[in-house]
């Protein structure tokens, strides 16, 4: 199994078709962007994502919404010259998600797409930026000063997030978001799941650097602090993010980020919550909105090694996330009162 979480189906390709195609001789290293690949394959049906199959730059996974579309593409282009992709001869096989678990003592299956995850309001786009854009973003933040927390480093733009109160001071404006994320802001506007919007989507950015083995405590971003949309861009390394929906009265949000995440995890028995997980590869953008933003805690386990299926995968030396949000100007009036600090205090 390759590290992207896909594997060859059992049996022959013809008898084990799936909505996903492994496509060789196609990718960034031969001058074909993921957007161009997606556009070419959409003549067969809706393409929900294109991602690198490995680090070679010449192999990709094309994910269709329907298996019949993948089958049509396979029959039309496998081992044939493709005029829509610079005349390259494509080598294809069907590919399937392999059931995965976070670790040997856990039963959370790891999803690879929003469709598999199945949480309303959670959207995931693979390869949201290019490798070159990733390098430029990392270079830009590494040239700026970091603020050290207990286990990670952070940078704040627009407004500073105050960890001791889990909120922002909306009167302390730090200035407009930096120019090095301007192209990200432009792409965010067309992100799937947003619908029509003409308002400014985000005005606050927190950059987090997670060393190997450092995760994130289970939490819901404070309702009164930020509006509905929260975007998280993963850079440099991958992670597994777990979502937990606790039964009413079974969970109290931590009062401080200084609370040890492992202690929080021990106190949260699986029987008290619904748990789902998703794999976030480098350069992917996650959108949390609606129910997924307001009613599900998100959590990154503190592991140096993740067990994925029957393989152990050591995390990279660092993972950097860019989290974009919009500061809320009034009380939250969402439909998830039991998780809402604005409505609990009213």
C-alpha atoms as a printed R data frame, in Angstrom:
    type eleno elety resid chain resno       x      y       z
1   ATOM     1    CA   UNK     A     1   0.000  0.000   0.000
2   ATOM     2    CA   UNK     A     2   1.323  3.457  -0.857
3   ATOM     3    CA   UNK     A     3   1.400  6.131   1.794
4   ATOM     4    CA   UNK     A     4  -1.578  8.002   0.305
5   ATOM     5    CA   UNK     A     5  -3.915  5.372   1.790
6   ATOM     6    CA   UNK     A     6  -4.960  3.725  -1.490
7   ATOM     7    CA   UNK     A     7  -4.202  0.175  -2.550
8   ATOM     8    CA   UNK     A     8  -4.797 -2.196  -5.443
9   ATOM     9    CA   UNK     A     9  -8.148 -4.041  -5.219
10  ATOM    10    CA   UNK     A    10  -8.165 -7.798  -4.951
11  ATOM    11    CA   UNK     A    11  -8.580 -9.701  -8.191
12  ATOM    12    CA   UNK     A    12  -8.414 -8.159 -11.654
13  ATOM    13    CA   UNK     A    13  -9.039 -4.535 -12.513
14  ATOM    14    CA   UNK     A    14 -11.982 -5.371 -14.738
15  ATOM    15    CA   UNK     A    15 -13.874 -7.246 -12.010
16  ATOM    16    CA   UNK     A    16 -13.044 -4.835  -9.187
17  ATOM    17    CA   UNK     A    17 -13.793 -1.372 -10.502
18  ATOM    18    CA   UNK     A    18 -14.021  1.502  -8.024
19  ATOM    19    CA   UNK     A    19 -14.522  5.285  -8.253
20  ATOM    20    CA   UNK     A    20 -10.743  5.789  -7.934
21  ATOM    21    CA   UNK     A    21  -8.085  5.410 -10.621
22  ATOM    22    CA   UNK     A    22  -4.327  5.124 -10.155
23  ATOM    23    CA   UNK     A    23  -2.844  6.888 -13.204
24  ATOM    24    CA   UNK     A    24   0.853  6.650 -14.116
25  ATOM    25    CA   UNK     A    25   2.826  8.851 -16.575
26  ATOM    26    CA   UNK     A    26   0.745 11.798 -15.428
27  ATOM    27    CA   UNK     A    27   1.521 14.527 -12.886
28  ATOM    28    CA   UNK     A    28   3.424 17.661 -11.942
29  ATOM    29    CA   UNK     A    29   6.835 16.283 -12.969
30  ATOM    30    CA   UNK     A    30   5.668 15.942 -16.584
31  ATOM    31    CA   UNK     A    31   4.041 19.373 -16.700
32  ATOM    32    CA   UNK     A    32   0.464 18.391 -15.853
33  ATOM    33    CA   UNK     A    33  -1.113 20.194 -12.895
34  ATOM    34    CA   UNK     A    34  -3.776 18.521 -10.796
35  ATOM    35    CA   UNK     A    35  -6.284 21.101 -12.041
36  ATOM    36    CA   UNK     A    36  -5.477 20.177 -15.647
37  ATOM    37    CA   UNK     A    37  -5.807 16.458 -14.881
38  ATOM    38    CA   UNK     A    38  -9.123 17.022 -13.118
39  ATOM    39    CA   UNK     A    39 -10.442 19.064 -16.034
40  ATOM    40    CA   UNK     A    40  -9.436 16.373 -18.544
41  ATOM    41    CA   UNK     A    41 -11.053 13.496 -16.644
42  ATOM    42    CA   UNK     A    42 -14.292 15.392 -15.961
43  ATOM    43    CA   UNK     A    43 -15.527 14.543 -19.451
44  ATOM    44    CA   UNK     A    44 -16.360 11.129 -17.953
45  ATOM    45    CA   UNK     A    45 -18.168 12.416 -14.848
46  ATOM    46    CA   UNK     A    46 -17.718 14.421 -11.659
47  ATOM    47    CA   UNK     A    47 -14.163 14.322 -10.298
48  ATOM    48    CA   UNK     A    48 -14.107 14.986  -6.563
49  ATOM    49    CA   UNK     A    49 -10.331 15.121  -6.237
50  ATOM    50    CA   UNK     A    50  -6.885 14.513  -7.711
51  ATOM    51    CA   UNK     A    51  -3.912 13.804  -5.451
52  ATOM    52    CA   UNK     A    52  -0.329 12.620  -5.799
53  ATOM    53    CA   UNK     A    53   0.023  8.840  -5.557
54  ATOM    54    CA   UNK     A    54   3.580  9.224  -4.235
55  ATOM    55    CA   UNK     A    55   6.482 11.697  -4.317
56  ATOM    56    CA   UNK     A    56   7.546 10.866  -7.887
57  ATOM    57    CA   UNK     A    57   5.428 13.553  -9.537
58  ATOM    58    CA   UNK     A    58   4.421 11.147 -12.329
59  ATOM    59    CA   UNK     A    59   1.633  9.175 -10.646
60  ATOM    60    CA   UNK     A    60  -1.726 10.427  -9.354
61  ATOM    61    CA   UNK     A    61  -4.984  9.155  -7.891
62  ATOM    62    CA   UNK     A    62  -8.100 10.451  -9.665
63  ATOM    63    CA   UNK     A    63 -11.237 10.136  -7.518
64  ATOM    64    CA   UNK     A    64 -14.627 10.172  -9.242
65  ATOM    65    CA   UNK     A    65 -17.997 10.601  -7.573
66  ATOM    66    CA   UNK     A    66 -19.308  7.486  -9.346
67  ATOM    67    CA   UNK     A    67 -17.701  4.171 -10.242
68  ATOM    68    CA   UNK     A    68 -19.257  4.223 -13.716
69  ATOM    69    CA   UNK     A    69 -17.288  7.387 -14.544
70  ATOM    70    CA   UNK     A    70 -14.010  5.767 -13.494
71  ATOM    71    CA   UNK     A    71 -14.866  2.719 -15.576
72  ATOM    72    CA   UNK     A    72 -15.541  4.880 -18.642
73  ATOM    73    CA   UNK     A    73 -12.213  6.682 -18.212
74  ATOM    74    CA   UNK     A    74 -10.362  3.389 -17.757
75  ATOM    75    CA   UNK     A    75 -11.865  1.892 -20.892
76  ATOM    76    CA   UNK     A    76 -11.228  5.030 -22.973
77  ATOM    77    CA   UNK     A    77  -7.682  5.970 -21.945
78  ATOM    78    CA   UNK     A    78  -5.850  3.065 -20.313
79  ATOM    79    CA   UNK     A    79  -2.654  2.249 -22.280
80  ATOM    80    CA   UNK     A    80  -3.640  4.833 -24.884
81  ATOM    81    CA   UNK     A    81  -2.422  8.264 -25.920
82  ATOM    82    CA   UNK     A    82  -4.543 10.958 -24.312
83  ATOM    83    CA   UNK     A    83  -4.947 14.091 -26.454
84  ATOM    84    CA   UNK     A    84  -6.420 16.012 -23.491
85  ATOM    85    CA   UNK     A    85  -3.184 15.479 -21.517
86  ATOM    86    CA   UNK     A    86  -0.435 16.409 -23.973
87  ATOM    87    CA   UNK     A    87  -0.734 13.098 -25.822
88  ATOM    88    CA   UNK     A    88   0.768 11.093 -22.972
89  ATOM    89    CA   UNK     A    89   0.145  7.352 -22.826
90  ATOM    90    CA   UNK     A    90  -1.570  6.702 -19.501
91  ATOM    91    CA   UNK     A    91  -1.183  3.525 -17.467
92  ATOM    92    CA   UNK     A    92  -4.133  2.952 -15.163
93  ATOM    93    CA   UNK     A    93  -5.514  0.576 -12.600
94  ATOM    94    CA   UNK     A    94  -8.391  0.817 -10.190
95  ATOM    95    CA   UNK     A    95  -7.538  1.851  -6.649
96  ATOM    96    CA   UNK     A    96  -9.463  1.512  -3.391
97  ATOM    97    CA   UNK     A    97  -9.197  2.933   0.100
98  ATOM    98    CA   UNK     A    98  -7.753  0.473   2.520
99  ATOM    99    CA   UNK     A    99  -9.571  0.391   5.899
100 ATOM   100    CA   UNK     A   100  -7.258  2.047   8.396
101 ATOM   101    CA   UNK     A   101  -7.080  2.465  12.147
102 ATOM   102    CA   UNK     A   102  -5.370  5.198  14.100
103 ATOM   103    CA   UNK     A   103  -3.487  2.668  16.253
104 ATOM   104    CA   UNK     A   104  -3.655 -0.939  17.311
105 ATOM   105    CA   UNK     A   105  -5.831 -0.156  20.348
106 ATOM   106    CA   UNK     A   106  -8.266  2.034  18.477
107 ATOM   107    CA   UNK     A   107 -11.270  1.358  16.268
108 ATOM   108    CA   UNK     A   108 -11.545  4.641  14.389
109 ATOM   109    CA   UNK     A   109 -11.493  4.097  10.630
110 ATOM   110    CA   UNK     A   110  -9.547  6.817   8.839
111 ATOM   111    CA   UNK     A   111 -11.310  8.432   5.884
112 ATOM   112    CA   UNK     A   112  -9.599 10.060   2.908
113 ATOM   113    CA   UNK     A   113 -12.396 12.298   1.680
114 ATOM   114    CA   UNK     A   114 -15.292 14.344   3.015
115 ATOM   115    CA   UNK     A   115 -17.692 11.899   1.389
116 ATOM   116    CA   UNK     A   116 -16.248  8.995   3.400
117 ATOM   117    CA   UNK     A   117 -16.061 11.057   6.592
118 ATOM   118    CA   UNK     A   118 -19.728 11.973   6.407
119 ATOM   119    CA   UNK     A   119 -19.826 14.932   8.814
120 ATOM   120    CA   UNK     A   120 -22.095 17.773   7.637
121 ATOM   121    CA   UNK     A   121 -20.113 20.963   7.046
122 ATOM   122    CA   UNK     A   122 -16.684 19.292   6.775
123 ATOM   123    CA   UNK     A   123 -15.063 19.669   3.348
124 ATOM   124    CA   UNK     A   124 -11.600 18.584   2.202
125 ATOM   125    CA   UNK     A   125  -9.678 19.521  -0.926
126 ATOM   126    CA   UNK     A   126  -6.453 17.705  -1.762
127 ATOM   127    CA   UNK     A   127  -3.549 19.568  -3.421
128 ATOM   128    CA   UNK     A   128  -5.133 22.951  -2.701
129 ATOM   129    CA   UNK     A   129  -1.721 24.495  -3.420
130 ATOM   130    CA   UNK     A   130   1.319 23.370  -5.403
131 ATOM   131    CA   UNK     A   131   4.643 22.109  -4.071
132 ATOM   132    CA   UNK     A   132   6.272 25.414  -5.030
133 ATOM   133    CA   UNK     A   133   3.581 27.422  -3.232
134 ATOM   134    CA   UNK     A   134   4.079 25.239  -0.153
135 ATOM   135    CA   UNK     A   135   7.819 25.998  -0.157
136 ATOM   136    CA   UNK     A   136   7.157 29.742  -0.514
137 ATOM   137    CA   UNK     A   137   4.689 29.784   2.388
138 ATOM   138    CA   UNK     A   138   7.080 27.905   4.678
139 ATOM   139    CA   UNK     A   139   9.930 30.223   3.720
140 ATOM   140    CA   UNK     A   140   7.770 33.285   4.433
141 ATOM   141    CA   UNK     A   141   6.797 32.222   7.959
142 ATOM   142    CA   UNK     A   142  10.296 30.994   8.803
143 ATOM   143    CA   UNK     A   143  11.604 34.482   8.027
144 ATOM   144    CA   UNK     A   144   9.226 35.946  10.631
145 ATOM   145    CA   UNK     A   145   9.372 35.682  14.439
146 ATOM   146    CA   UNK     A   146   7.673 32.762  16.170
147 ATOM   147    CA   UNK     A   147   6.039 32.802  19.589
148 ATOM   148    CA   UNK     A   148   6.841 29.708  21.668
149 ATOM   149    CA   UNK     A   149   4.111 27.855  23.560
150 ATOM   150    CA   UNK     A   150   4.591 24.791  25.765
151 ATOM   151    CA   UNK     A   151   4.901 22.297  22.904
152 ATOM   152    CA   UNK     A   152   4.672 24.264  19.666
153 ATOM   153    CA   UNK     A   153   5.350 27.629  18.026
154 ATOM   154    CA   UNK     A   154   2.759 30.046  16.644
155 ATOM   155    CA   UNK     A   155   2.330 33.238  14.653
156 ATOM   156    CA   UNK     A   156  -0.812 35.413  14.650
157 ATOM   157    CA   UNK     A   157  -2.011 37.840  11.989
158 ATOM   158    CA   UNK     A   158  -5.071 40.111  11.940
159 ATOM   159    CA   UNK     A   159  -5.933 39.380  15.570
160 ATOM   160    CA   UNK     A   160  -4.038 37.460  18.248
161 ATOM   161    CA   UNK     A   161  -5.678 34.376  19.693
162 ATOM   162    CA   UNK     A   162  -5.502 34.448  23.506
163 ATOM   163    CA   UNK     A   163  -5.052 30.854  24.645
164 ATOM   164    CA   UNK     A   164  -5.700 31.560  28.322
165 ATOM   165    CA   UNK     A   165  -9.279 32.643  27.563
166 ATOM   166    CA   UNK     A   166  -9.669 30.783  24.231
167 ATOM   167    CA   UNK     A   167 -10.830 33.967  22.511
168 ATOM   168    CA   UNK     A   168  -9.599 37.096  20.726
169 ATOM   169    CA   UNK     A   169  -9.614 40.761  21.640
170 ATOM   170    CA   UNK     A   170 -11.554 42.145  18.693
171 ATOM   171    CA   UNK     A   171 -10.478 45.683  19.606
172 ATOM   172    CA   UNK     A   172  -6.786 44.865  19.119
173 ATOM   173    CA   UNK     A   173  -6.406 44.770  15.336
174 ATOM   174    CA   UNK     A   174  -2.887 43.777  14.264
175 ATOM   175    CA   UNK     A   175  -3.313 44.798  10.634
176 ATOM   176    CA   UNK     A   176  -4.333 43.179   7.372
177 ATOM   177    CA   UNK     A   177  -3.315 39.594   6.641
178 ATOM   178    CA   UNK     A   178   0.196 39.334   5.129
179 ATOM   179    CA   UNK     A   179   0.729 39.551   1.389
180 ATOM   180    CA   UNK     A   180   2.258 36.054   1.223
181 ATOM   181    CA   UNK     A   181  -1.219 34.520   1.742
182 ATOM   182    CA   UNK     A   182  -3.034 36.741  -0.778
183 ATOM   183    CA   UNK     A   183  -3.244 33.948  -3.364
184 ATOM   184    CA   UNK     A   184  -4.672 31.607  -0.707
185 ATOM   185    CA   UNK     A   185  -7.395 34.139   0.099
186 ATOM   186    CA   UNK     A   186  -8.283 34.360  -3.585
187 ATOM   187    CA   UNK     A   187  -8.588 30.579  -3.905
188 ATOM   188    CA   UNK     A   188 -10.643 30.262  -0.709
189 ATOM   189    CA   UNK     A   189 -13.502 32.202  -2.304
190 ATOM   190    CA   UNK     A   190 -14.147 29.361  -4.766
191 ATOM   191    CA   UNK     A   191 -13.812 26.571  -2.180
192 ATOM   192    CA   UNK     A   192 -16.511 23.855  -2.522
193 ATOM   193    CA   UNK     A   193 -19.305 24.066   0.022
194 ATOM   194    CA   UNK     A   194 -19.286 27.842   0.451
195 ATOM   195    CA   UNK     A   195 -22.192 28.746  -1.765
196 ATOM   196    CA   UNK     A   196 -22.572 32.341  -2.894
197 ATOM   197    CA   UNK     A   197 -20.817 34.926  -0.759
198 ATOM   198    CA   UNK     A   198 -19.682 38.471  -1.370
199 ATOM   199    CA   UNK     A   199 -18.491 39.274   2.155
200 ATOM   200    CA   UNK     A   200 -14.944 39.065   3.446
201 ATOM   201    CA   UNK     A   201 -14.511 35.436   4.467
202 ATOM   202    CA   UNK     A   202 -11.526 35.664   6.838
203 ATOM   203    CA   UNK     A   203  -9.589 38.327   8.743
204 ATOM   204    CA   UNK     A   204  -7.527 36.260  11.212
205 ATOM   205    CA   UNK     A   205  -4.695 33.802  10.628
206 ATOM   206    CA   UNK     A   206  -2.921 31.562  13.124
207 ATOM   207    CA   UNK     A   207   0.152 29.661  11.947
208 ATOM   208    CA   UNK     A   208   1.029 26.630  14.078
209 ATOM   209    CA   UNK     A   209   4.239 24.623  13.899
210 ATOM   210    CA   UNK     A   210   3.914 21.126  15.384
211 ATOM   211    CA   UNK     A   211   7.153 19.208  16.040
212 ATOM   212    CA   UNK     A   212   7.103 15.442  15.549
213 ATOM   213    CA   UNK     A   213   4.890 13.833  18.183
214 ATOM   214    CA   UNK     A   214   2.938 16.965  19.104
215 ATOM   215    CA   UNK     A   215  -0.794 17.029  18.454
216 ATOM   216    CA   UNK     A   216  -3.809 19.098  19.383
217 ATOM   217    CA   UNK     A   217  -6.147 18.805  22.370
218 ATOM   218    CA   UNK     A   218  -9.800 17.909  21.634
219 ATOM   219    CA   UNK     A   219 -11.727 21.173  21.327
220 ATOM   220    CA   UNK     A   220 -14.331 23.202  19.463
221 ATOM   221    CA   UNK     A   221 -13.175 26.645  18.388
222 ATOM   222    CA   UNK     A   222 -14.993 29.075  20.688
223 ATOM   223    CA   UNK     A   223 -18.329 30.017  19.112
224 ATOM   224    CA   UNK     A   224 -18.224 33.622  20.335
225 ATOM   225    CA   UNK     A   225 -14.711 34.132  18.953
226 ATOM   226    CA   UNK     A   226 -15.146 33.198  15.296
227 ATOM   227    CA   UNK     A   227 -17.782 33.034  12.559
228 ATOM   228    CA   UNK     A   228 -18.998 29.900  10.816
229 ATOM   229    CA   UNK     A   229 -16.104 29.155   8.423
230 ATOM   230    CA   UNK     A   230 -12.737 27.801   9.609
231 ATOM   231    CA   UNK     A   231 -10.114 26.864   7.010
232 ATOM   232    CA   UNK     A   232  -7.017 24.819   7.849
233 ATOM   233    CA   UNK     A   233  -4.178 24.359   5.353
234 ATOM   234    CA   UNK     A   234  -1.665 21.573   6.108
235 ATOM   235    CA   UNK     A   235   1.982 22.081   5.113
236 ATOM   236    CA   UNK     A   236   5.239 20.104   5.369
237 ATOM   237    CA   UNK     A   237   3.703 17.055   7.059
238 ATOM   238    CA   UNK     A   238   0.532 15.006   7.263
239 ATOM   239    CA   UNK     A   239  -1.634 14.063  10.224
240 ATOM   240    CA   UNK     A   240  -4.753 12.181  11.182
241 ATOM   241    CA   UNK     A   241  -7.473 14.448  12.573
242 ATOM   242    CA   UNK     A   242 -10.143 12.874  14.717
243 ATOM   243    CA   UNK     A   243 -13.622 14.361  15.174
244 ATOM   244    CA   UNK     A   244 -15.663 13.604  18.292
245 ATOM   245    CA   UNK     A   245 -19.310 14.371  18.984
246 ATOM   246    CA   UNK     A   246 -20.031 14.004  22.695
247 ATOM   247    CA   UNK     A   247 -23.422 13.172  24.150
248 ATOM   248    CA   UNK     A   248 -25.097 16.035  25.990
249 ATOM   249    CA   UNK     A   249 -23.612 16.587  29.421
250 ATOM   250    CA   UNK     A   250 -20.668 14.191  28.908
251 ATOM   251    CA   UNK     A   251 -18.027 16.762  28.026
252 ATOM   252    CA   UNK     A   252 -16.744 20.016  29.480
253 ATOM   253    CA   UNK     A   253 -14.535 22.097  27.207
254 ATOM   254    CA   UNK     A   254 -11.062 22.637  28.683
255 ATOM   255    CA   UNK     A   255 -10.621 26.022  30.322
256 ATOM   256    CA   UNK     A   256  -7.013 26.320  29.214
257 ATOM   257    CA   UNK     A   257  -4.809 25.040  26.424
258 ATOM   258    CA   UNK     A   258  -2.277 24.130  29.098
259 ATOM   259    CA   UNK     A   259  -4.382 21.097  30.082
260 ATOM   260    CA   UNK     A   260  -2.577 17.974  28.945
261 ATOM   261    CA   UNK     A   261  -4.207 16.500  25.864
262 ATOM   262    CA   UNK     A   262  -3.563 12.930  26.936
263 ATOM   263    CA   UNK     A   263  -5.450 13.498  30.196
264 ATOM   264    CA   UNK     A   264  -8.353 14.894  28.235
265 ATOM   265    CA   UNK     A   265  -8.307 11.873  25.985
266 ATOM   266    CA   UNK     A   266  -8.283  9.432  28.896
267 ATOM   267    CA   UNK     A   267 -11.341 11.129  30.416
268 ATOM   268    CA   UNK     A   268 -13.263 10.910  27.167
269 ATOM   269    CA   UNK     A   269 -14.497  7.333  26.935
270 ATOM   270    CA   UNK     A   270 -15.342  6.139  23.402
271 ATOM   271    CA   UNK     A   271 -18.786  5.087  24.648
272 ATOM   272    CA   UNK     A   272 -19.540  8.741  25.411
273 ATOM   273    CA   UNK     A   273 -18.977  9.996  21.888
274 ATOM   274    CA   UNK     A   274 -19.181  9.321  18.179
275 ATOM   275    CA   UNK     A   275 -15.703  9.277  16.646
276 ATOM   276    CA   UNK     A   276 -14.591  9.724  13.061
277 ATOM   277    CA   UNK     A   277 -11.179 10.459  11.571
278 ATOM   278    CA   UNK     A   278  -9.731 11.827   8.334
279 ATOM   279    CA   UNK     A   279  -6.244 11.850   6.838
280 ATOM   280    CA   UNK     A   280  -4.891 15.341   6.061
281 ATOM   281    CA   UNK     A   281  -1.993 15.164   3.583
282 ATOM   282    CA   UNK     A   282   0.396 18.069   2.939
283 ATOM   283    CA   UNK     A   283  -1.069 20.876   0.809
284 ATOM   284    CA   UNK     A   284  -4.662 19.884   1.609
285 ATOM   285    CA   UNK     A   285  -7.248 22.414   2.799
286 ATOM   286    CA   UNK     A   286  -9.890 21.471   5.348
287 ATOM   287    CA   UNK     A   287 -13.050 23.551   5.818
288 ATOM   288    CA   UNK     A   288 -15.040 23.231   9.036
289 ATOM   289    CA   UNK     A   289 -18.478 24.835   8.914
290 ATOM   290    CA   UNK     A   290 -22.011 24.262  10.184
291 ATOM   291    CA   UNK     A   291 -22.435 21.162  12.331
292 ATOM   292    CA   UNK     A   292 -18.833 20.076  11.832
293 ATOM   293    CA   UNK     A   293 -17.549 23.402  13.125
294 ATOM   294    CA   UNK     A   294 -20.050 23.997  15.949
295 ATOM   295    CA   UNK     A   295 -20.866 20.530  17.330
296 ATOM   296    CA   UNK     A   296 -17.820 18.282  16.754
297 ATOM   297    CA   UNK     A   297 -14.562 18.491  18.706
298 ATOM   298    CA   UNK     A   298 -11.475 18.097  16.545
299 ATOM   299    CA   UNK     A   299  -8.324 16.469  17.820
300 ATOM   300    CA   UNK     A   300  -4.853 15.421  16.630
301 ATOM   301    CA   UNK     A   301  -3.336 12.561  18.694
302 ATOM   302    CA   UNK     A   302   0.083 13.122  20.273
303 ATOM   303    CA   UNK     A   303   1.935 10.382  18.380
304 ATOM   304    CA   UNK     A   304   5.390 10.153  16.834
305 ATOM   305    CA   UNK     A   305   4.231  7.079  14.946
306 ATOM   306    CA   UNK     A   306   0.748  6.547  13.506
307 ATOM   307    CA   UNK     A   307  -0.493  3.054  12.802
308 ATOM   308    CA   UNK     A   308  -2.188  3.081   9.404
309 ATOM   309    CA   UNK     A   309  -3.686 -0.263   8.641
310 ATOM   310    CA   UNK     A   310  -0.928 -2.766   9.419
311 ATOM   311    CA   UNK     A   311   1.875 -0.233   8.806
312 ATOM   312    CA   UNK     A   312   3.631  2.122  11.177
313 ATOM   313    CA   UNK     A   313   4.228  5.586   9.717
314 ATOM   314    CA   UNK     A   314   6.615  7.918  11.475
315 ATOM   315    CA   UNK     A   315   5.558 11.563  11.375
316 ATOM   316    CA   UNK     A   316   7.823 14.128   9.761
317 ATOM   317    CA   UNK     A   317  10.048 16.503  11.713
318 ATOM   318    CA   UNK     A   318   7.408 19.216  11.550
319 ATOM   319    CA   UNK     A   319   3.887 19.969  10.413
320 ATOM   320    CA   UNK     A   320   2.779 23.562   9.842
321 ATOM   321    CA   UNK     A   321  -0.872 24.576   9.651
322 ATOM   322    CA   UNK     A   322  -2.370 27.855   8.445
323 ATOM   323    CA   UNK     A   323  -5.766 28.358  10.116
324 ATOM   324    CA   UNK     A   324  -7.916 31.114   8.607
325 ATOM   325    CA   UNK     A   325 -10.949 32.452  10.487
326 ATOM   326    CA   UNK     A   326 -13.151 35.546  10.737
327 ATOM   327    CA   UNK     A   327 -13.541 37.240  14.105
328 ATOM   328    CA   UNK     A   328 -17.159 37.360  15.235
329 ATOM   329    CA   UNK     A   329 -18.499 40.836  15.968
330 ATOM   330    CA   UNK     A   330 -21.565 39.812  18.021
331 ATOM   331    CA   UNK     A   331 -22.908 36.817  19.974
332 ATOM   332    CA   UNK     A   332 -23.198 33.457  18.251
333 ATOM   333    CA   UNK     A   333 -26.754 32.429  17.373
334 ATOM   334    CA   UNK     A   334 -26.072 28.937  16.016
335 ATOM   335    CA   UNK     A   335 -28.403 25.951  16.359
336 ATOM   336    CA   UNK     A   336 -26.025 24.035  18.643
337 ATOM   337    CA   UNK     A   337 -26.850 25.612  21.987
338 ATOM   338    CA   UNK     A   338 -25.263 22.912  24.182
339 ATOM   339    CA   UNK     A   339 -21.838 23.683  22.682
340 ATOM   340    CA   UNK     A   340 -22.288 27.456  22.384
341 ATOM   341    CA   UNK     A   341 -20.674 29.719  24.983
342 ATOM   342    CA   UNK     A   342 -22.758 32.711  23.799
343 ATOM   343    CA   UNK     A   343 -26.056 30.933  24.469
344 ATOM   344    CA   UNK     A   344 -24.985 29.095  27.622
345 ATOM   345    CA   UNK     A   345 -24.206 32.449  29.195
346 ATOM   346    CA   UNK     A   346 -27.465 34.079  28.094
